[in-house]
Amino acid sequence: MSGSFEVKHRPAEIRLKKAEKSLEIDFNDGRSFTLPAELLRVESPSAEVQGHNPAGKKIVAGRRHVGIIGIEPVGNYAIRIQFDDLHDTGIYTWDYLYELGEGKEEKWRAYLAALEGRGLSRDP
């Protein structure tokens, strides 16, 4: 049985930087990204955040100071991130983490604009 699920990007190394509240990920193609915990939290791939369709995506406010408690592997294709606000249901595939790294600035601007548009704040 051959699977149709193909991972395009694989990490060579993942470093949890608790004090900096970020993940540093080096991928096997030589690209490296530093992803802030706040961005990872508000862009969680969980149904709680993403909804069940694009229109259902929720804007998560008040996460300026969110940290990461830990990470755990999920098979050989992803990690689960445990945040200090107790959110831990998102499965971050290697490809999704790569996508977040590549689009970090654009996603960050969209997040800030969404907060502003709804009169919400990054602060708790």
Long-range contacts (C-beta under 8 A, 24 or more apart in sequence): 5-77, 7-77, 7-93, 7-94, 7-95, 8-94, 8-95, 8-98, 9-94, 9-95, 9-97, 9-98, 10-94, 11-94, 11-97, 14-71, 14-79, 16-68, 16-70, 16-71, 18-67, 18-68, 21-65, 21-66, 21-67, 21-68, 22-68, 23-68, 23-71, 23-81, 23-97, 25-97, 25-101, 27-94, 27-98, 31-98, 31-101, 31-102, 33-97, 33-98, 33-100, 33-101, 33-102, 33-104, 35-97, 35-100, 35-101, 35-104, 37-66, 37-67, 37-68, 37-83, 38-63, 38-64, 38-66, 38-122, 39-100, 39-104, 39-107, 39-108, 39-111, 40-68, 40-81, 40-83, 40-92, 40-100, 41-66, 41-83, 41-85, 41-87, 42-111, 43-100, 43-107, 43-111, 44-81, 44-87, 44-89, 44-90, 44-92, 45-90, 45-91, 45-92, 45-93, 45-96, 46-87, 46-89, 46-90, 46-91, 47-89, 48-87, 48-89, 49-90, 59-111, 59-114, 59-115, 59-118, 59-120, 61-115, 61-118, 61-120, 61-121, 61-122, 62-120, 62-121, 62-122, 62-123, 62-124, 63-122, 63-124, 64-122, 64-123, 64-124, 65-124
